[in-house]
Every structure is written in C-alpha cells, then in structure tokens.
Amino acid sequence: MNLPATSHTDLPAVPPAQTANPHWQRLGGHDAVVRLVEAFYRAMDTRPDAATIRAMHADNLGPTKQVLVTYLTEWLGGPKAYSAERGSPMLRRRHQPFQIDAAARDAWMACMHQALAETCADAELRAQLDAAFYKVADFIRNADAGGHSRPHPGRPMEVNPQAVPATHSST
Ligand code: HEM
C-alpha cells in the first residue's frame, strides 16, 4: 500500500521528553541525580542514626551508587536504563536479604531528607519527592520492631512520584 507523503508539519506535536517526565527534569536531569545520590550516601556514611543501615552495605559504595543513580533516573521519569540492565525493579524482593524495620526505614529517610535538602533548592519538589520516597521505603519494610517478618503489604508500590500526595505522615 502506498501511503501519502506526509510532511513533518502535518504531524501532531510531540511533547518534549521533559513534559512527560517533570520530576527528573525539574530536579535537573542526570547531574542532579548524581549529586543527590552522592549526598545520600555521604549522609549514610556519617550519620550515627544510619550506622545500622550503612553496615548492610558493602564497604565500597561505588557500584551501589551507580545502580541507585540508574534506578532513580528511571523512577523520576528519565531514561529507562535500570529496567534494561537489571529487569523489573521488584524492590521489596531485592531488599528481602536485609532486615528492614521502621527504624531502618526512618534512617534511610533521614539520609534522603538530608540529601534532598543539600541538593534540591525547589521546596515543593523536595516535599513531593520526600513523600514519594517514604511510600517506597515503607513498602520495602519487611520486619517489625521485634525482628519478625512483615508480610507483603499488597501490590507493588514502585509508583511514579507524581502519583503520591505532597505530604505524608510517618506515624
Ligand atoms: C527502607 C530502608 C532501606 C534500606 C535499609 C535499604 C538498603 C539497601 C541495601 C543494603 C541494598 C544493597 C546494596 C548493595 O548491594 O550494594 C539496597 C539496594 C538497593 N536499594 Fe535500598 N534500602 C532501603 C530503601 C530503599 C528505597 C526507598 C529505594 C528506592 C527509592 C531503594 C533502592 C534501592 C536500589 C535500586 C537498590 C539496588 C537494587 C538492585 O540490585 O538492582 N532502597 N538497599
């Protein structure tokens, strides 16, 4: 079948990539994600309240940083390199080897909160991302305070930050 010749001006306007992924773009793209991840692990390395979760990680954080950059890039709506390299995130399953209770969740959140404060000047974006991170961190929680395992809470919570309300309660 011969299709009629179509000039580019006949094509519907395609929104630029940043319209489809506002969080990645709003944060500042690749370099900003790298700065966030560096600040996050710096906080984990130095905060006394993060010592327990730091000990869950290898001494050399280099490879972990790279994976987190790739994951967050995709989660924030940027290029989808994580899924291409590592498959479906399945974050709860990938964290199953570690005992993650409310204290571990809160320590992770404290590091991320500090990292966002250091690297993201947009207060509204910070609040949105903080709320979205909390949802994922709480979903990953797999132990209660007594160390007993916590059953899977339901369907996956690897949601786009846009779907999460701007505020949350950690109580
Ligand atoms: C709730 C507290 C959390 C703890 C204690 C924790 C701890 C860990 C540890 C120990 C690893 C393994 C690191 C390594 O192999 O070098 C890991 C991997 C990872 N974590 Fe977390 N994490 C938490 C929450 C989160 C959250 C909220 C996210 C995402 C928003 C996340 C994203 C990841 C990713 C993407 C990986 C690598 C997965 C892969 O191997 O592909 N983590 N985490």
Residues whose N, C-alpha, C, O or C-beta is under 5 A from the ligand:
A	BS01	HEM	I53 M56 H57 A58 T64 V67 L68 Y71 R86 R94 F98 I100 A104 R105 W108 F133 V136 A137 I140
